[in-house]
Amino acid sequence: MTKPESCPACGAPNDCSLADPRTADRACWCYGVSIDPAVLEALPAELRDIACLCPRCAQVEAQLQAAARPIK
């Protein structure tokens, strides 16, 4: 069974703020990125909508890095 704090695709920590009681009042990192629907559709149906993917499996690492860069 997948845990809310683990990526359902690879089992790595997914860094979901909603899964951590200490940060559950903050928006998850996934709210600020655009995940290709094909990535989600590639997951087996039983693994969908139960936990966040990790940024690597969601294929959004570049988006997160770009968002973290300071604006000049």
mmCIF file as Biopython writes it, N, C-alpha, C and O atoms, coordinates in Angstrom:
data_model
#
loop_
_atom_site.group_PDB
_atom_site.id
_atom_site.type_symbol
_atom_site.label_atom_id
_atom_site.label_alt_id
_atom_site.label_comp_id
_atom_site.label_asym_id
_atom_site.label_entity_id
_atom_site.label_seq_id
_atom_site.pdbx_PDB_ins_code
_atom_site.Cartn_x
_atom_site.Cartn_y
_atom_site.Cartn_z
_atom_site.occupancy
_atom_site.B_iso_or_equiv
_atom_site.auth_seq_id
_atom_site.auth_asym_id
_atom_site.pdbx_PDB_model_num
ATOM 1   N N  . MET A ? 1  ? 0.848  -1.191 0.000   1.0 0.0 1  A 1 
ATOM 2   C CA . MET A ? 1  ? 0.000  0.000  0.000   1.0 0.0 1  A 1 
ATOM 3   C C  . MET A ? 1  ? 0.884  1.242  0.000   1.0 0.0 1  A 1 
ATOM 4   O O  . MET A ? 1  ? 1.878  1.301  0.724   1.0 0.0 1  A 1 
ATOM 5   N N  . THR A ? 2  ? 0.529  2.219  -0.798  1.0 0.0 2  A 1 
ATOM 6   C CA . THR A ? 2  ? 1.283  3.456  -0.892  1.0 0.0 2  A 1 
ATOM 7   C C  . THR A ? 2  ? 0.964  4.362  0.285   1.0 0.0 2  A 1 
ATOM 8   O O  . THR A ? 2  ? -0.195 4.507  0.674   1.0 0.0 2  A 1 
ATOM 9   N N  . LYS A ? 3  ? 1.993  4.965  0.845   1.0 0.0 3  A 1 
ATOM 10  C CA . LYS A ? 3  ? 1.816  5.921  1.935   1.0 0.0 3  A 1 
ATOM 11  C C  . LYS A ? 3  ? 1.655  7.310  1.338   1.0 0.0 3  A 1 
ATOM 12  O O  . LYS A ? 3  ? 2.199  7.565  0.264   1.0 0.0 3  A 1 
ATOM 13  N N  . PRO A ? 4  ? 0.929  8.224  1.986   1.0 0.0 4  A 1 
ATOM 14  C CA . PRO A ? 4  ? 0.709  9.562  1.433   1.0 0.0 4  A 1 
ATOM 15  C C  . PRO A ? 4  ? 1.997  10.347 1.194   1.0 0.0 4  A 1 
ATOM 16  O O  . PRO A ? 4  ? 2.034  11.228 0.334   1.0 0.0 4  A 1 
ATOM 17  N N  . GLU A ? 5  ? 3.045  10.036 1.942   1.0 0.0 5  A 1 
ATOM 18  C CA . GLU A ? 5  ? 4.305  10.762 1.802   1.0 0.0 5  A 1 
ATOM 19  C C  . GLU A ? 5  ? 5.265  10.109 0.804   1.0 0.0 5  A 1 
ATOM 20  O O  . GLU A ? 5  ? 6.394  10.569 0.634   1.0 0.0 5  A 1 
ATOM 21  N N  . SER A ? 6  ? 4.819  9.047  0.153   1.0 0.0 6  A 1 
ATOM 22  C CA . SER A ? 6  ? 5.655  8.329  -0.808  1.0 0.0 6  A 1 
ATOM 23  C C  . SER A ? 6  ? 5.082  8.416  -2.214  1.0 0.0 6  A 1 
ATOM 24  O O  . SER A ? 6  ? 3.866  8.389  -2.407  1.0 0.0 6  A 1 
ATOM 25  N N  . CYS A ? 7  ? 5.968  8.518  -3.183  1.0 0.0 7  A 1 
ATOM 26  C CA . CYS A ? 7  ? 5.569  8.544  -4.586  1.0 0.0 7  A 1 
ATOM 27  C C  . CYS A ? 7  ? 4.973  7.188  -4.955  1.0 0.0 7  A 1 
ATOM 28  O O  . CYS A ? 7  ? 5.604  6.158  -4.718  1.0 0.0 7  A 1 
ATOM 29  N N  . PRO A ? 8  ? 3.774  7.168  -5.529  1.0 0.0 8  A 1 
ATOM 30  C CA . PRO A ? 8  ? 3.177  5.883  -5.896  1.0 0.0 8  A 1 
ATOM 31  C C  . PRO A ? 8  ? 3.905  5.185  -7.049  1.0 0.0 8  A 1 
ATOM 32  O O  . PRO A ? 8  ? 3.746  3.980  -7.243  1.0 0.0 8  A 1 
ATOM 33  N N  . ALA A ? 9  ? 4.702  5.937  -7.813  1.0 0.0 9  A 1 
ATOM 34  C CA . ALA A ? 9  ? 5.408  5.335  -8.947  1.0 0.0 9  A 1 
ATOM 35  C C  . ALA A ? 9  ? 6.719  4.680  -8.544  1.0 0.0 9  A 1 
ATOM 36  O O  . ALA A ? 9  ? 7.033  3.586  -9.012  1.0 0.0 9  A 1 
ATOM 37  N N  . CYS A ? 10 ? 7.507  5.351  -7.661  1.0 0.0 10 A 1 
ATOM 38  C CA . CYS A ? 10 ? 8.830  4.822  -7.337  1.0 0.0 10 A 1 
ATOM 39  C C  . CYS A ? 10 ? 9.050  4.552  -5.857  1.0 0.0 10 A 1 
ATOM 40  O O  . CYS A ? 10 ? 10.023 3.891  -5.495  1.0 0.0 10 A 1 
ATOM 41  N N  . GLY A ? 11 ? 8.167  5.049  -4.992  1.0 0.0 11 A 1 
ATOM 42  C CA . GLY A ? 11 ? 8.294  4.823  -3.553  1.0 0.0 11 A 1 
ATOM 43  C C  . GLY A ? 11 ? 9.178  5.824  -2.826  1.0 0.0 11 A 1 
ATOM 44  O O  . GLY A ? 11 ? 9.294  5.766  -1.602  1.0 0.0 11 A 1 
ATOM 45  N N  . ALA A ? 12 ? 9.808  6.749  -3.561  1.0 0.0 12 A 1 
ATOM 46  C CA . ALA A ? 12 ? 10.664 7.768  -2.933  1.0 0.0 12 A 1 
ATOM 47  C C  . ALA A ? 12 ? 9.797  8.799  -2.212  1.0 0.0 12 A 1 
ATOM 48  O O  . ALA A ? 12 ? 8.601  8.898  -2.487  1.0 0.0 12 A 1 
ATOM 49  N N  . PRO A ? 13 ? 10.386 9.568  -1.290  1.0 0.0 13 A 1 
ATOM 50  C CA . PRO A ? 13 ? 9.616  10.657 -0.670  1.0 0.0 13 A 1 
ATOM 51  C C  . PRO A ? 13 ? 9.099  11.608 -1.749  1.0 0.0 13 A 1 
ATOM 52  O O  . PRO A ? 13 ? 9.829  11.952 -2.679  1.0 0.0 13 A 1 
ATOM 53  N N  . ASN A ? 14 ? 7.852  12.027 -1.623  1.0 0.0 14 A 1 
ATOM 54  C CA . ASN A ? 14 ? 7.266  12.892 -2.649  1.0 0.0 14 A 1 
ATOM 55  C C  . ASN A ? 14 ? 7.272  14.367 -2.267  1.0 0.0 14 A 1 
ATOM 56  O O  . ASN A ? 14 ? 6.836  15.207 -3.055  1.0 0.0 14 A 1 
ATOM 57  N N  . ASP A ? 15 ? 7.757  14.695 -1.075  1.0 0.0 15 A 1 
ATOM 58  C CA . ASP A ? 15 ? 7.836  16.083 -0.597  1.0 0.0 15 A 1 
ATOM 59  C C  . ASP A ? 15 ? 6.483  16.776 -0.558  1.0 0.0 15 A 1 
ATOM 60  O O  . ASP A ? 15 ? 6.415  17.998 -0.692  1.0 0.0 15 A 1 
ATOM 61  N N  . CYS A ? 16 ? 5.410  16.025 -0.378  1.0 0.0 16 A 1 
ATOM 62  C CA . CYS A ? 16 ? 4.064  16.585 -0.327  1.0 0.0 16 A 1 
ATOM 63  C C  . CYS A ? 16 ? 3.854  17.287 1.011   1.0 0.0 16 A 1 
ATOM 64  O O  . CYS A ? 16 ? 3.925  16.654 2.064   1.0 0.0 16 A 1 
ATOM 65  N N  . SER A ? 17 ? 3.595  18.588 0.971   1.0 0.0 17 A 1 
ATOM 66  C CA . SER A ? 17 ? 3.375  19.323 2.218   1.0 0.0 17 A 1 
ATOM 67  C C  . SER A ? 17 ? 2.072  18.913 2.892   1.0 0.0 17 A 1 
ATOM 68  O O  . SER A ? 17 ? 1.951  19.010 4.113   1.0 0.0 17 A 1 
ATOM 69  N N  . LEU A ? 18 ? 1.099  18.457 2.113   1.0 0.0 18 A 1 
ATOM 70  C CA . LEU A ? 18 ? -0.186 18.055 2.691   1.0 0.0 18 A 1 
ATOM 71  C C  . LEU A ? 18 ? -0.095 16.731 3.450   1.0 0.0 18 A 1 
ATOM 72  O O  . LEU A ? 18 ? -0.911 16.465 4.332   1.0 0.0 18 A 1 
ATOM 73  N N  . ALA A ? 19 ? 0.888  15.907 3.113   1.0 0.0 19 A 1 
ATOM 74  C CA . ALA A ? 19 ? 1.052  14.612 3.773   1.0 0.0 19 A 1 
ATOM 75  C C  . ALA A ? 19 ? 1.791  14.734 5.104   1.0 0.0 19 A 1 
ATOM 76  O O  . ALA A ? 19 ? 1.798  13.793 5.898   1.0 0.0 19 A 1 
ATOM 77  N N  . ASP A ? 20 ? 2.407  15.879 5.349   1.0 0.0 20 A 1 
ATOM 78  C CA . ASP A ? 20 ? 3.167  16.102 6.587   1.0 0.0 20 A 1 
ATOM 79  C C  . ASP A ? 20 ? 2.345  16.988 7.514   1.0 0.0 20 A 1 
ATOM 80  O O  . ASP A ? 20 ? 2.061  18.135 7.168   1.0 0.0 20 A 1 
ATOM 81  N N  . PRO A ? 21 ? 1.957  16.487 8.682   1.0 0.0 21 A 1 
ATOM 82  C CA . PRO A ? 21 ? 1.128  17.287 9.592   1.0 0.0 21 A 1 
ATOM 83  C C  . PRO A ? 21 ? 1.761  18.635 9.950   1.0 0.0 21 A 1 
ATOM 84  O O  . PRO A ? 21 ? 1.044  19.587 10.258  1.0 0.0 21 A 1 
ATOM 85  N N  . ARG A ? 22 ? 3.092  18.725 9.913   1.0 0.0 22 A 1 
ATOM 86  C CA . ARG A ? 22 ? 3.766  19.987 10.259  1.0 0.0 22 A 1 
ATOM 87  C C  . ARG A ? 22 ? 3.593  21.051 9.179   1.0 0.0 22 A 1 
ATOM 88  O O  . ARG A ? 22 ? 3.720  22.242 9.461   1.0 0.0 22 A 1 
ATOM 89  N N  . THR A ? 23 ? 3.304  20.636 7.946   1.0 0.0 23 A 1 
ATOM 90  C CA . THR A ? 23 ? 3.184  21.586 6.834   1.0 0.0 23 A 1 
ATOM 91  C C  . THR A ? 23 ? 1.851  21.451 6.098   1.0 0.0 23 A 1 
ATOM 92  O O  . THR A ? 23 ? 1.693  21.990 5.003   1.0 0.0 23 A 1 
ATOM 93  N N  . ALA A ? 24 ? 0.909  20.747 6.679   1.0 0.0 24 A 1 
ATOM 94  C CA . ALA A ? 24 ? -0.365 20.471 6.010   1.0 0.0 24 A 1 
ATOM 95  C C  . ALA A ? 24 ? -1.174 21.728 5.708   1.0 0.0 24 A 1 
ATOM 96  O O  . ALA A ? 24 ? -2.110 21.681 4.909   1.0 0.0 24 A 1 
ATOM 97  N N  . ASP A ? 25 ? -0.828 22.845 6.332   1.0 0.0 25 A 1 
ATOM 98  C CA . ASP A ? 25 ? -1.555 24.090 6.065   1.0 0.0 25 A 1 
ATOM 99  C C  . ASP A ? 25 ? -0.977 24.856 4.866   1.0 0.0 25 A 1 
ATOM 100 O O  . ASP A ? 25 ? -1.477 25.926 4.518   1.0 0.0 25 A 1 
ATOM 101 N N  . ARG A ? 26 ? 0.066  24.315 4.239   1.0 0.0 26 A 1 
ATOM 102 C CA . ARG A ? 26 ? 0.702  24.959 3.086   1.0 0.0 26 A 1 
ATOM 103 C C  . ARG A ? 26 ? 0.319  24.224 1.802   1.0 0.0 26 A 1 
ATOM 104 O O  . ARG A ? 26 ? 0.045  23.024 1.816   1.0 0.0 26 A 1 
ATOM 105 N N  . ALA A ? 27 ? 0.305  24.953 0.711   1.0 0.0 27 A 1 
ATOM 106 C CA . ALA A ? 27 ? 0.026  24.336 -0.591  1.0 0.0 27 A 1 
ATOM 107 C C  . ALA A ? 27 ? 1.181  23.420 -0.980  1.0 0.0 27 A 1 
ATOM 108 O O  . ALA A ? 27 ? 2.342  23.722 -0.702  1.0 0.0 27 A 1 
ATOM 109 N N  . CYS A ? 28 ? 0.867  22.327 -1.609  1.0 0.0 28 A 1 
ATOM 110 C CA . CYS A ? 28 ? 1.881  21.383 -2.062  1.0 0.0 28 A 1 
ATOM 111 C C  . CYS A ? 28 ? 2.637  21.971 -3.256  1.0 0.0 28 A 1 
ATOM 112 O O  . CYS A ? 28 ? 2.104  22.815 -3.977  1.0 0.0 28 A 1 
ATOM 113 N N  . TRP A ? 29 ? 3.870  21.529 -3.461  1.0 0.0 29 A 1 
ATOM 114 C CA . TRP A ? 29 ? 4.678  21.974 -4.603  1.0 0.0 29 A 1 
ATOM 115 C C  . TRP A ? 29 ? 3.964  21.688 -5.922  1.0 0.0 29 A 1 
ATOM 116 O O  . TRP A ? 29 ? 4.163  22.406 -6.902  1.0 0.0 29 A 1 
ATOM 117 N N  . CYS A ? 30 ? 3.137  20.646 -5.955  1.0 0.0 30 A 1 
ATOM 118 C CA . CYS A ? 30 ? 2.486  20.263 -7.213  1.0 0.0 30 A 1 
ATOM 119 C C  . CYS A ? 30 ? 1.444  21.282 -7.664  1.0 0.0 30 A 1 
ATOM 120 O O  . CYS A ? 30 ? 1.046  21.277 -8.829  1.0 0.0 30 A 1 
ATOM 121 N N  . TYR A ? 31 ? 0.995  22.155 -6.763  1.0 0.0 31 A 1 
ATOM 122 C CA . TYR A ? 31 ? 0.016  23.173 -7.135  1.0 0.0 31 A 1 
ATOM 123 C C  . TYR A ? 31 ? 0.615  24.217 -8.071  1.0 0.0 31 A 1 
ATOM 124 O O  . TYR A ? 31 ? -0.119 24.892 -8.793  1.0 0.0 31 A 1 
ATOM 125 N N  . GLY A ? 32 ? 1.948  24.358 -8.068  1.0 0.0 32 A 1 
ATOM 126 C CA . GLY A ? 32 ? 2.604  25.394 -8.848  1.0 0.0 32 A 1 
ATOM 127 C C  . GLY A ? 32 ? 3.255  24.901 -10.129 1.0 0.0 32 A 1 
ATOM 128 O O  . GLY A ? 32 ? 4.002  25.642 -10.766 1.0 0.0 32 A 1 
ATOM 129 N N  . VAL A ? 33 ? 2.983  23.664 -10.514 1.0 0.0 33 A 1 
ATOM 130 C CA . VAL A ? 33 ? 3.584  23.118 -11.739 1.0 0.0 33 A 1 
ATOM 131 C C  . VAL A ? 33 ? 2.488  22.562 -12.636 1.0 0.0 33 A 1 
ATOM 132 O O  . VAL A ? 33 ? 1.339  22.401 -12.225 1.0 0.0 33 A 1 
ATOM 133 N N  . SER A ? 34 ? 2.869  22.280 -13.849 1.0 0.0 34 A 1 
ATOM 134 C CA . SER A ? 34 ? 1.948  21.689 -14.813 1.0 0.0 34 A 1 
ATOM 135 C C  . SER A ? 34 ? 2.428  20.271 -15.121 1.0 0.0 34 A 1 
ATOM 136 O O  . SER A ? 34 ? 3.472  20.085 -15.746 1.0 0.0 34 A 1 
ATOM 137 N N  . ILE A ? 35 ? 1.665  19.283 -14.680 1.0 0.0 35 A 1 
ATOM 138 C CA . ILE A ? 35 ? 2.023  17.876 -14.894 1.0 0.0 35 A 1 
ATOM 139 C C  . ILE A ? 35 ? 1.312  17.385 -16.150 1.0 0.0 35 A 1 
ATOM 140 O O  . ILE A ? 35 ? 0.097  17.529 -16.286 1.0 0.0 35 A 1 
ATOM 141 N N  . ASP A ? 36 ? 2.072  16.813 -17.047 1.0 0.0 36 A 1 
ATOM 142 C CA . ASP A ? 36 ? 1.525  16.285 -18.304 1.0 0.0 36 A 1 
ATOM 143 C C  . ASP A ? 36 ? 0.494  15.200 -17.965 1.0 0.0 36 A 1 
ATOM 144 O O  . ASP A ? 36 ? 0.824  14.255 -17.248 1.0 0.0 36 A 1 
ATOM 145 N N  . PRO A ? 37 ? -0.728 15.311 -18.453 1.0 0.0 37 A 1 
ATOM 146 C CA . PRO A ? 37 ? -1.747 14.289 -18.178 1.0 0.0 37 A 1 
ATOM 147 C C  . PRO A ? 37 ? -1.301 12.879 -18.570 1.0 0.0 37 A 1 
ATOM 148 O O  . PRO A ? 37 ? -1.742 11.904 -17.963 1.0 0.0 37 A 1 
ATOM 149 N N  . ALA A ? 38 ? -0.439 12.762 -19.568 1.0 0.0 38 A 1 
ATOM 150 C CA . ALA A ? 38 ? 0.046  11.440 -19.993 1.0 0.0 38 A 1 
ATOM 151 C C  . ALA A ? 38 ? 0.846  10.770 -18.882 1.0 0.0 38 A 1 
ATOM 152 O O  . ALA A ? 38 ? 0.834  9.546  -18.759 1.0 0.0 38 A 1 
ATOM 153 N N  . VAL A ? 39 ? 1.541  11.569 -18.070 1.0 0.0 39 A 1 
ATOM 154 C CA . VAL A ? 39 ? 2.309  11.018 -16.942 1.0 0.0 39 A 1 
ATOM 155 C C  . VAL A ? 39 ? 1.349  10.372 -15.945 1.0 0.0 39 A 1 
ATOM 156 O O  . VAL A ? 39 ? 1.596  9.269  -15.456 1.0 0.0 39 A 1 
ATOM 157 N N  . LEU A ? 40 ? 0.267  11.060 -15.652 1.0 0.0 40 A 1 
ATOM 158 C CA . LEU A ? 40 ? -0.712 10.525 -14.704 1.0 0.0 40 A 1 
ATOM 159 C C  . LEU A ? 40 ? -1.443 9.315  -15.283 1.0 0.0 40 A 1 
ATOM 160 O O  . LEU A ? 40 ? -1.710 8.347  -14.572 1.0 0.0 40 A 1 
ATOM 161 N N  . GLU A ? 41 ? -1.760 9.374  -16.553 1.0 0.0 41 A 1 
ATOM 162 C CA . GLU A ? 41 ? -2.461 8.262  -17.189 1.0 0.0 41 A 1 
ATOM 163 C C  . GLU A ? 41 ? -1.590 7.012  -17.289 1.0 0.0 41 A 1 
ATOM 164 O O  . GLU A ? 41 ? -2.107 5.901  -17.405 1.0 0.0 41 A 1 
ATOM 165 N N  . ALA A ? 42 ? -0.269 7.192  -17.244 1.0 0.0 42 A 1 
ATOM 166 C CA . ALA A ? 42 ? 0.641  6.049  -17.313 1.0 0.0 42 A 1 
ATOM 167 C C  . ALA A ? 42 ? 0.661  5.255  -16.009 1.0 0.0 42 A 1 
ATOM 168 O O  . ALA A ? 42 ? 1.090  4.101  -15.991 1.0 0.0 42 A 1 
ATOM 169 N N  . LEU A ? 43 ? 0.199  5.866  -14.920 1.0 0.0 43 A 1 
ATOM 170 C CA . LEU A ? 43 ? 0.124  5.146  -13.646 1.0 0.0 43 A 1 
ATOM 171 C C  . LEU A ? 43 ? -0.999 4.121  -13.698 1.0 0.0 43 A 1 
ATOM 172 O O  . LEU A ? 43 ? -2.048 4.387  -14.285 1.0 0.0 43 A 1 
ATOM 173 N N  . PRO A ? 44 ? -0.799 2.968  -13.099 1.0 0.0 44 A 1 
ATOM 174 C CA . PRO A ? 44 ? -1.916 2.016  -12.993 1.0 0.0 44 A 1 
ATOM 175 C C  . PRO A ? 44 ? -3.072 2.679  -12.234 1.0 0.0 44 A 1 
ATOM 176 O O  . PRO A ? 44 ? -2.840 3.450  -11.303 1.0 0.0 44 A 1 
ATOM 177 N N  . ALA A ? 45 ? -4.281 2.388  -12.618 1.0 0.0 45 A 1 
ATOM 178 C CA . ALA A ? 45 ? -5.474 3.015  -12.032 1.0 0.0 45 A 1 
ATOM 179 C C  . ALA A ? 45 ? -5.484 2.946  -10.505 1.0 0.0 45 A 1 
ATOM 180 O O  . ALA A ? 45 ? -5.916 3.890  -9.845  1.0 0.0 45 A 1 
ATOM 181 N N  . GLU A ? 46 ? -5.014 1.839  -9.948  1.0 0.0 46 A 1 
ATOM 182 C CA . GLU A ? 46 ? -5.054 1.682  -8.484  1.0 0.0 46 A 1 
ATOM 183 C C  . GLU A ? 46 ? -4.057 2.580  -7.758  1.0 0.0 46 A 1 
ATOM 184 O O  . GLU A ? 46 ? -4.130 2.704  -6.535  1.0 0.0 46 A 1 
ATOM 185 N N  . LEU A ? 47 ? -3.127 3.208  -8.477  1.0 0.0 47 A 1 
ATOM 186 C CA . LEU A ? 47 ? -2.146 4.101  -7.859  1.0 0.0 47 A 1 
ATOM 187 C C  . LEU A ? 47 ? -2.469 5.577  -8.069  1.0 0.0 47 A 1 
ATOM 188 O O  . LEU A ? 47 ? -1.757 6.441  -7.559  1.0 0.0 47 A 1 
ATOM 189 N N  . ARG A ? 48 ? -3.518 5.872  -8.804  1.0 0.0 48 A 1 
ATOM 190 C CA . ARG A ? 48 ? -3.887 7.263  -9.073  1.0 0.0 48 A 1 
ATOM 191 C C  . ARG A ? 48 ? -4.690 7.855  -7.922  1.0 0.0 48 A 1 
ATOM 192 O O  . ARG A ? 48 ? -5.463 7.163  -7.260  1.0 0.0 48 A 1 
ATOM 193 N N  . ASP A ? 49 ? -4.492 9.136  -7.702  1.0 0.0 49 A 1 
ATOM 194 C CA . ASP A ? 49 ? -5.283 9.917  -6.740  1.0 0.0 49 A 1 
ATOM 195 C C  . ASP A ? 49 ? -5.159 9.449  -5.294  1.0 0.0 49 A 1 
ATOM 196 O O  . ASP A ? 49 ? -6.080 9.637  -4.499  1.0 0.0 49 A 1 
ATOM 197 N N  . ILE A ? 50 ? -4.022 8.838  -4.948  1.0 0.0 50 A 1 
ATOM 198 C CA . ILE A ? 50 ? -3.833 8.437  -3.553  1.0 0.0 50 A 1 
ATOM 199 C C  . ILE A ? 50 ? -2.657 9.139  -2.903  1.0 0.0 50 A 1 
ATOM 200 O O  . ILE A ? 50 ? -2.606 9.254  -1.678  1.0 0.0 50 A 1 
ATOM 201 N N  . ALA A ? 51 ? -1.697 9.616  -3.715  1.0 0.0 51 A 1 
ATOM 202 C CA . ALA A ? 51 ? -0.532 10.322 -3.194  1.0 0.0 51 A 1 
ATOM 203 C C  . ALA A ? 51 ? 0.124  11.083 -4.332  1.0 0.0 51 A 1 
ATOM 204 O O  . ALA A ? 51 ? -0.025 10.726 -5.501  1.0 0.0 51 A 1 
ATOM 205 N N  . CYS A ? 52 ? 0.853  12.135 -3.979  1.0 0.0 52 A 1 
ATOM 206 C CA . CYS A ? 52 ? 1.597  12.904 -4.984  1.0 0.0 52 A 1 
ATOM 207 C C  . CYS A ? 52 ? 2.722  12.056 -5.562  1.0 0.0 52 A 1 
ATOM 208 O O  . CYS A ? 52 ? 3.334  11.243 -4.869  1.0 0.0 52 A 1 
ATOM 209 N N  . LEU A ? 53 ? 2.974  12.266 -6.832  1.0 0.0 53 A 1 
ATOM 210 C CA . LEU A ? 53 ? 4.203  11.744 -7.425  1.0 0.0 53 A 1 
ATOM 211 C C  . LEU A ? 53 ? 5.356  12.569 -6.878  1.0 0.0 53 A 1 
ATOM 212 O O  . LEU A ? 53 ? 5.144  13.683 -6.398  1.0 0.0 53 A 1 
ATOM 213 N N  . CYS A ? 54 ? 6.557  12.048 -6.941  1.0 0.0 54 A 1 
ATOM 214 C CA . CYS A ? 54 ? 7.724  12.861 -6.613  1.0 0.0 54 A 1 
ATOM 215 C C  . CYS A ? 54 ? 8.014  13.750 -7.826  1.0 0.0 54 A 1 
ATOM 216 O O  . CYS A ? 54 ? 7.570  13.428 -8.928  1.0 0.0 54 A 1 
ATOM 217 N N  . PRO A ? 55 ? 8.743  14.857 -7.658  1.0 0.0 55 A 1 
ATOM 218 C CA . PRO A ? 55 ? 9.023  15.731 -8.801  1.0 0.0 55 A 1 
ATOM 219 C C  . PRO A ? 55 ? 9.687  15.008 -9.975  1.0 0.0 55 A 1 
ATOM 220 O O  . PRO A ? 55 ? 9.431  15.349 -11.129 1.0 0.0 55 A 1 
ATOM 221 N N  . ARG A ? 56 ? 10.530 14.020 -9.697  1.0 0.0 56 A 1 
ATOM 222 C CA . ARG A ? 56 ? 11.210 13.298 -10.782 1.0 0.0 56 A 1 
ATOM 223 C C  . ARG A ? 56 ? 10.198 12.492 -11.596 1.0 0.0 56 A 1 
ATOM 224 O O  . ARG A ? 56 ? 10.196 12.570 -12.824 1.0 0.0 56 A 1 
ATOM 225 N N  . CYS A ? 57 ? 9.348  11.728 -10.936 1.0 0.0 57 A 1 
ATOM 226 C CA . CYS A ? 57 ? 8.357  10.922 -11.653 1.0 0.0 57 A 1 
ATOM 227 C C  . CYS A ? 57 ? 7.290  11.798 -12.318 1.0 0.0 57 A 1 
ATOM 228 O O  . CYS A ? 57 ? 6.739  11.424 -13.354 1.0 0.0 57 A 1 
ATOM 229 N N  . ALA A ? 58 ? 7.000  12.950 -11.731 1.0 0.0 58 A 1 
ATOM 230 C CA . ALA A ? 58 ? 6.041  13.877 -12.329 1.0 0.0 58 A 1 
ATOM 231 C C  . ALA A ? 58 ? 6.660  14.632 -13.504 1.0 0.0 58 A 1 
ATOM 232 O O  . ALA A ? 58 ? 5.960  15.329 -14.239 1.0 0.0 58 A 1 
ATOM 233 N N  . GLN A ? 59 ? 7.971  14.490 -13.675 1.0 0.0 59 A 1 
ATOM 234 C CA . GLN A ? 59 ? 8.726  15.130 -14.754 1.0 0.0 59 A 1 
ATOM 235 C C  . GLN A ? 59 ? 8.601  16.648 -14.718 1.0 0.0 59 A 1 
ATOM 236 O O  . GLN A ? 59 ? 8.407  17.292 -15.749 1.0 0.0 59 A 1 
ATOM 237 N N  . VAL A ? 60 ? 8.715  17.216 -13.505 1.0 0.0 60 A 1 
ATOM 238 C CA . VAL A ? 60 ? 8.588  18.663 -13.340 1.0 0.0 60 A 1 
ATOM 239 C C  . VAL A ? 60 ? 9.796  19.292 -12.650 1.0 0.0 60 A 1 
ATOM 240 O O  . VAL A ? 60 ? 9.720  20.439 -12.209 1.0 0.0 60 A 1 
ATOM 241 N N  . GLU A ? 61 ? 10.898 18.571 -12.551 1.0 0.0 61 A 1 
ATOM 242 C CA . GLU A ? 61 ? 12.063 19.120 -11.855 1.0 0.0 61 A 1 
ATOM 243 C C  . GLU A ? 61 ? 12.512 20.442 -12.466 1.0 0.0 61 A 1 
ATOM 244 O O  . GLU A ? 61 ? 12.855 21.367 -11.729 1.0 0.0 61 A 1 
ATOM 245 N N  . ALA A ? 62 ? 12.520 20.558 -13.797 1.0 0.0 62 A 1 
ATOM 246 C CA . ALA A ? 62 ? 12.953 21.796 -14.450 1.0 0.0 62 A 1 
ATOM 247 C C  . ALA A ? 62 ? 12.015 22.947 -14.088 1.0 0.0 62 A 1 
ATOM 248 O O  . ALA A ? 62 ? 12.472 24.073 -13.886 1.0 0.0 62 A 1 
ATOM 249 N N  . GLN A ? 63 ? 10.712 22.680 -14.003 1.0 0.0 63 A 1 
ATOM 250 C CA . GLN A ? 63 ? 9.756  23.733 -13.617 1.0 0.0 63 A 1 
ATOM 251 C C  . GLN A ? 63 ? 10.028 24.208 -12.196 1.0 0.0 63 A 1 
ATOM 252 O O  . GLN A ? 63 ? 9.978  25.408 -11.925 1.0 0.0 63 A 1 
ATOM 253 N N  . LEU A ? 64 ? 10.309 23.297 -11.303 1.0 0.0 64 A 1 
ATOM 254 C CA . LEU A ? 64 ? 10.570 23.679 -9.913  1.0 0.0 64 A 1 
ATOM 255 C C  . LEU A ? 64 ? 11.867 24.468 -9.802  1.0 0.0 64 A 1 
ATOM 256 O O  . LEU A ? 64 ? 11.942 25.431 -9.038  1.0 0.0 64 A 1 
ATOM 257 N N  . GLN A ? 65 ? 12.880 24.074 -10.549 1.0 0.0 65 A 1 
ATOM 258 C CA . GLN A ? 65 ? 14.152 24.801 -10.524 1.0 0.0 65 A 1 
ATOM 259 C C  . GLN A ? 65 ? 13.977 26.208 -11.084 1.0 0.0 65 A 1 
ATOM 260 O O  . GLN A ? 65 ? 14.533 27.162 -10.540 1.0 0.0 65 A 1 
ATOM 261 N N  . ALA A ? 66 ? 13.217 26.347 -12.157 1.0 0.0 66 A 1 
ATOM 262 C CA . ALA A ? 66 ? 12.980 27.661 -12.759 1.0 0.0 66 A 1 
ATOM 263 C C  . ALA A ? 66 ? 12.219 28.561 -11.779 1.0 0.0 66 A 1 
ATOM 264 O O  . ALA A ? 66 ? 12.509 29.753 -11.681 1.0 0.0 66 A 1 
ATOM 265 N N  . ALA A ? 67 ? 11.266 28.003 -11.069 1.0 0.0 67 A 1 
ATOM 266 C CA . ALA A ? 67 ? 10.480 28.776 -10.104 1.0 0.0 67 A 1 
ATOM 267 C C  . ALA A ? 67 ? 11.323 29.221 -8.911  1.0 0.0 67 A 1 
ATOM 268 O O  . ALA A ? 67 ? 11.027 30.240 -8.287  1.0 0.0 67 A 1 
ATOM 269 N N  . ALA A ? 68 ? 12.365 28.464 -8.594  1.0 0.0 68 A 1 
ATOM 270 C CA . ALA A ? 68 ? 13.206 28.766 -7.437  1.0 0.0 68 A 1 
ATOM 271 C C  . ALA A ? 68 ? 14.264 29.819 -7.757  1.0 0.0 68 A 1 
ATOM 272 O O  . ALA A ? 68 ? 14.838 30.409 -6.842  1.0 0.0 68 A 1 
ATOM 273 N N  . ARG A ? 69 ? 14.528 30.063 -9.033  1.0 0.0 69 A 1 
ATOM 274 C CA . ARG A ? 69 ? 15.534 31.054 -9.412  1.0 0.0 69 A 1 
ATOM 275 C C  . ARG A ? 69 ? 15.031 32.460 -9.104  1.0 0.0 69 A 1 
ATOM 276 O O  . ARG A ? 69 ? 13.872 32.780 -9.365  1.0 0.0 69 A 1 
ATOM 277 N N  . PRO A ? 70 ? 15.903 33.297 -8.548  1.0 0.0 70 A 1 
ATOM 278 C CA . PRO A ? 70 ? 15.507 34.678 -8.295  1.0 0.0 70 A 1 
ATOM 279 C C  . PRO A ? 70 ? 15.304 35.441 -9.601  1.0 0.0 70 A 1 
ATOM 280 O O  . PRO A ? 70 ? 16.032 35.237 -10.572 1.0 0.0 70 A 1 
ATOM 281 N N  . ILE A ? 71 ? 14.330 36.302 -9.611  1.0 0.0 71 A 1 
ATOM 282 C CA . ILE A ? 71 ? 14.075 37.140 -10.783 1.0 0.0 71 A 1 
ATOM 283 C C  . ILE A ? 71 ? 15.035 38.309 -10.761 1.0 0.0 71 A 1 
ATOM 284 O O  . ILE A ? 71 ? 15.174 38.990 -9.745  1.0 0.0 71 A 1 
ATOM 285 N N  . LYS A ? 72 ? 15.696 38.543 -11.883 1.0 0.0 72 A 1 
ATOM 286 C CA . LYS A ? 72 ? 16.689 39.638 -11.940 1.0 0.0 72 A 1 
ATOM 287 C C  . LYS A ? 72 ? 16.088 40.865 -12.550 1.0 0.0 72 A 1 
ATOM 288 O O  . LYS A ? 72 ? 16.766 41.884 -12.682 1.0 0.0 72 A 1 
#
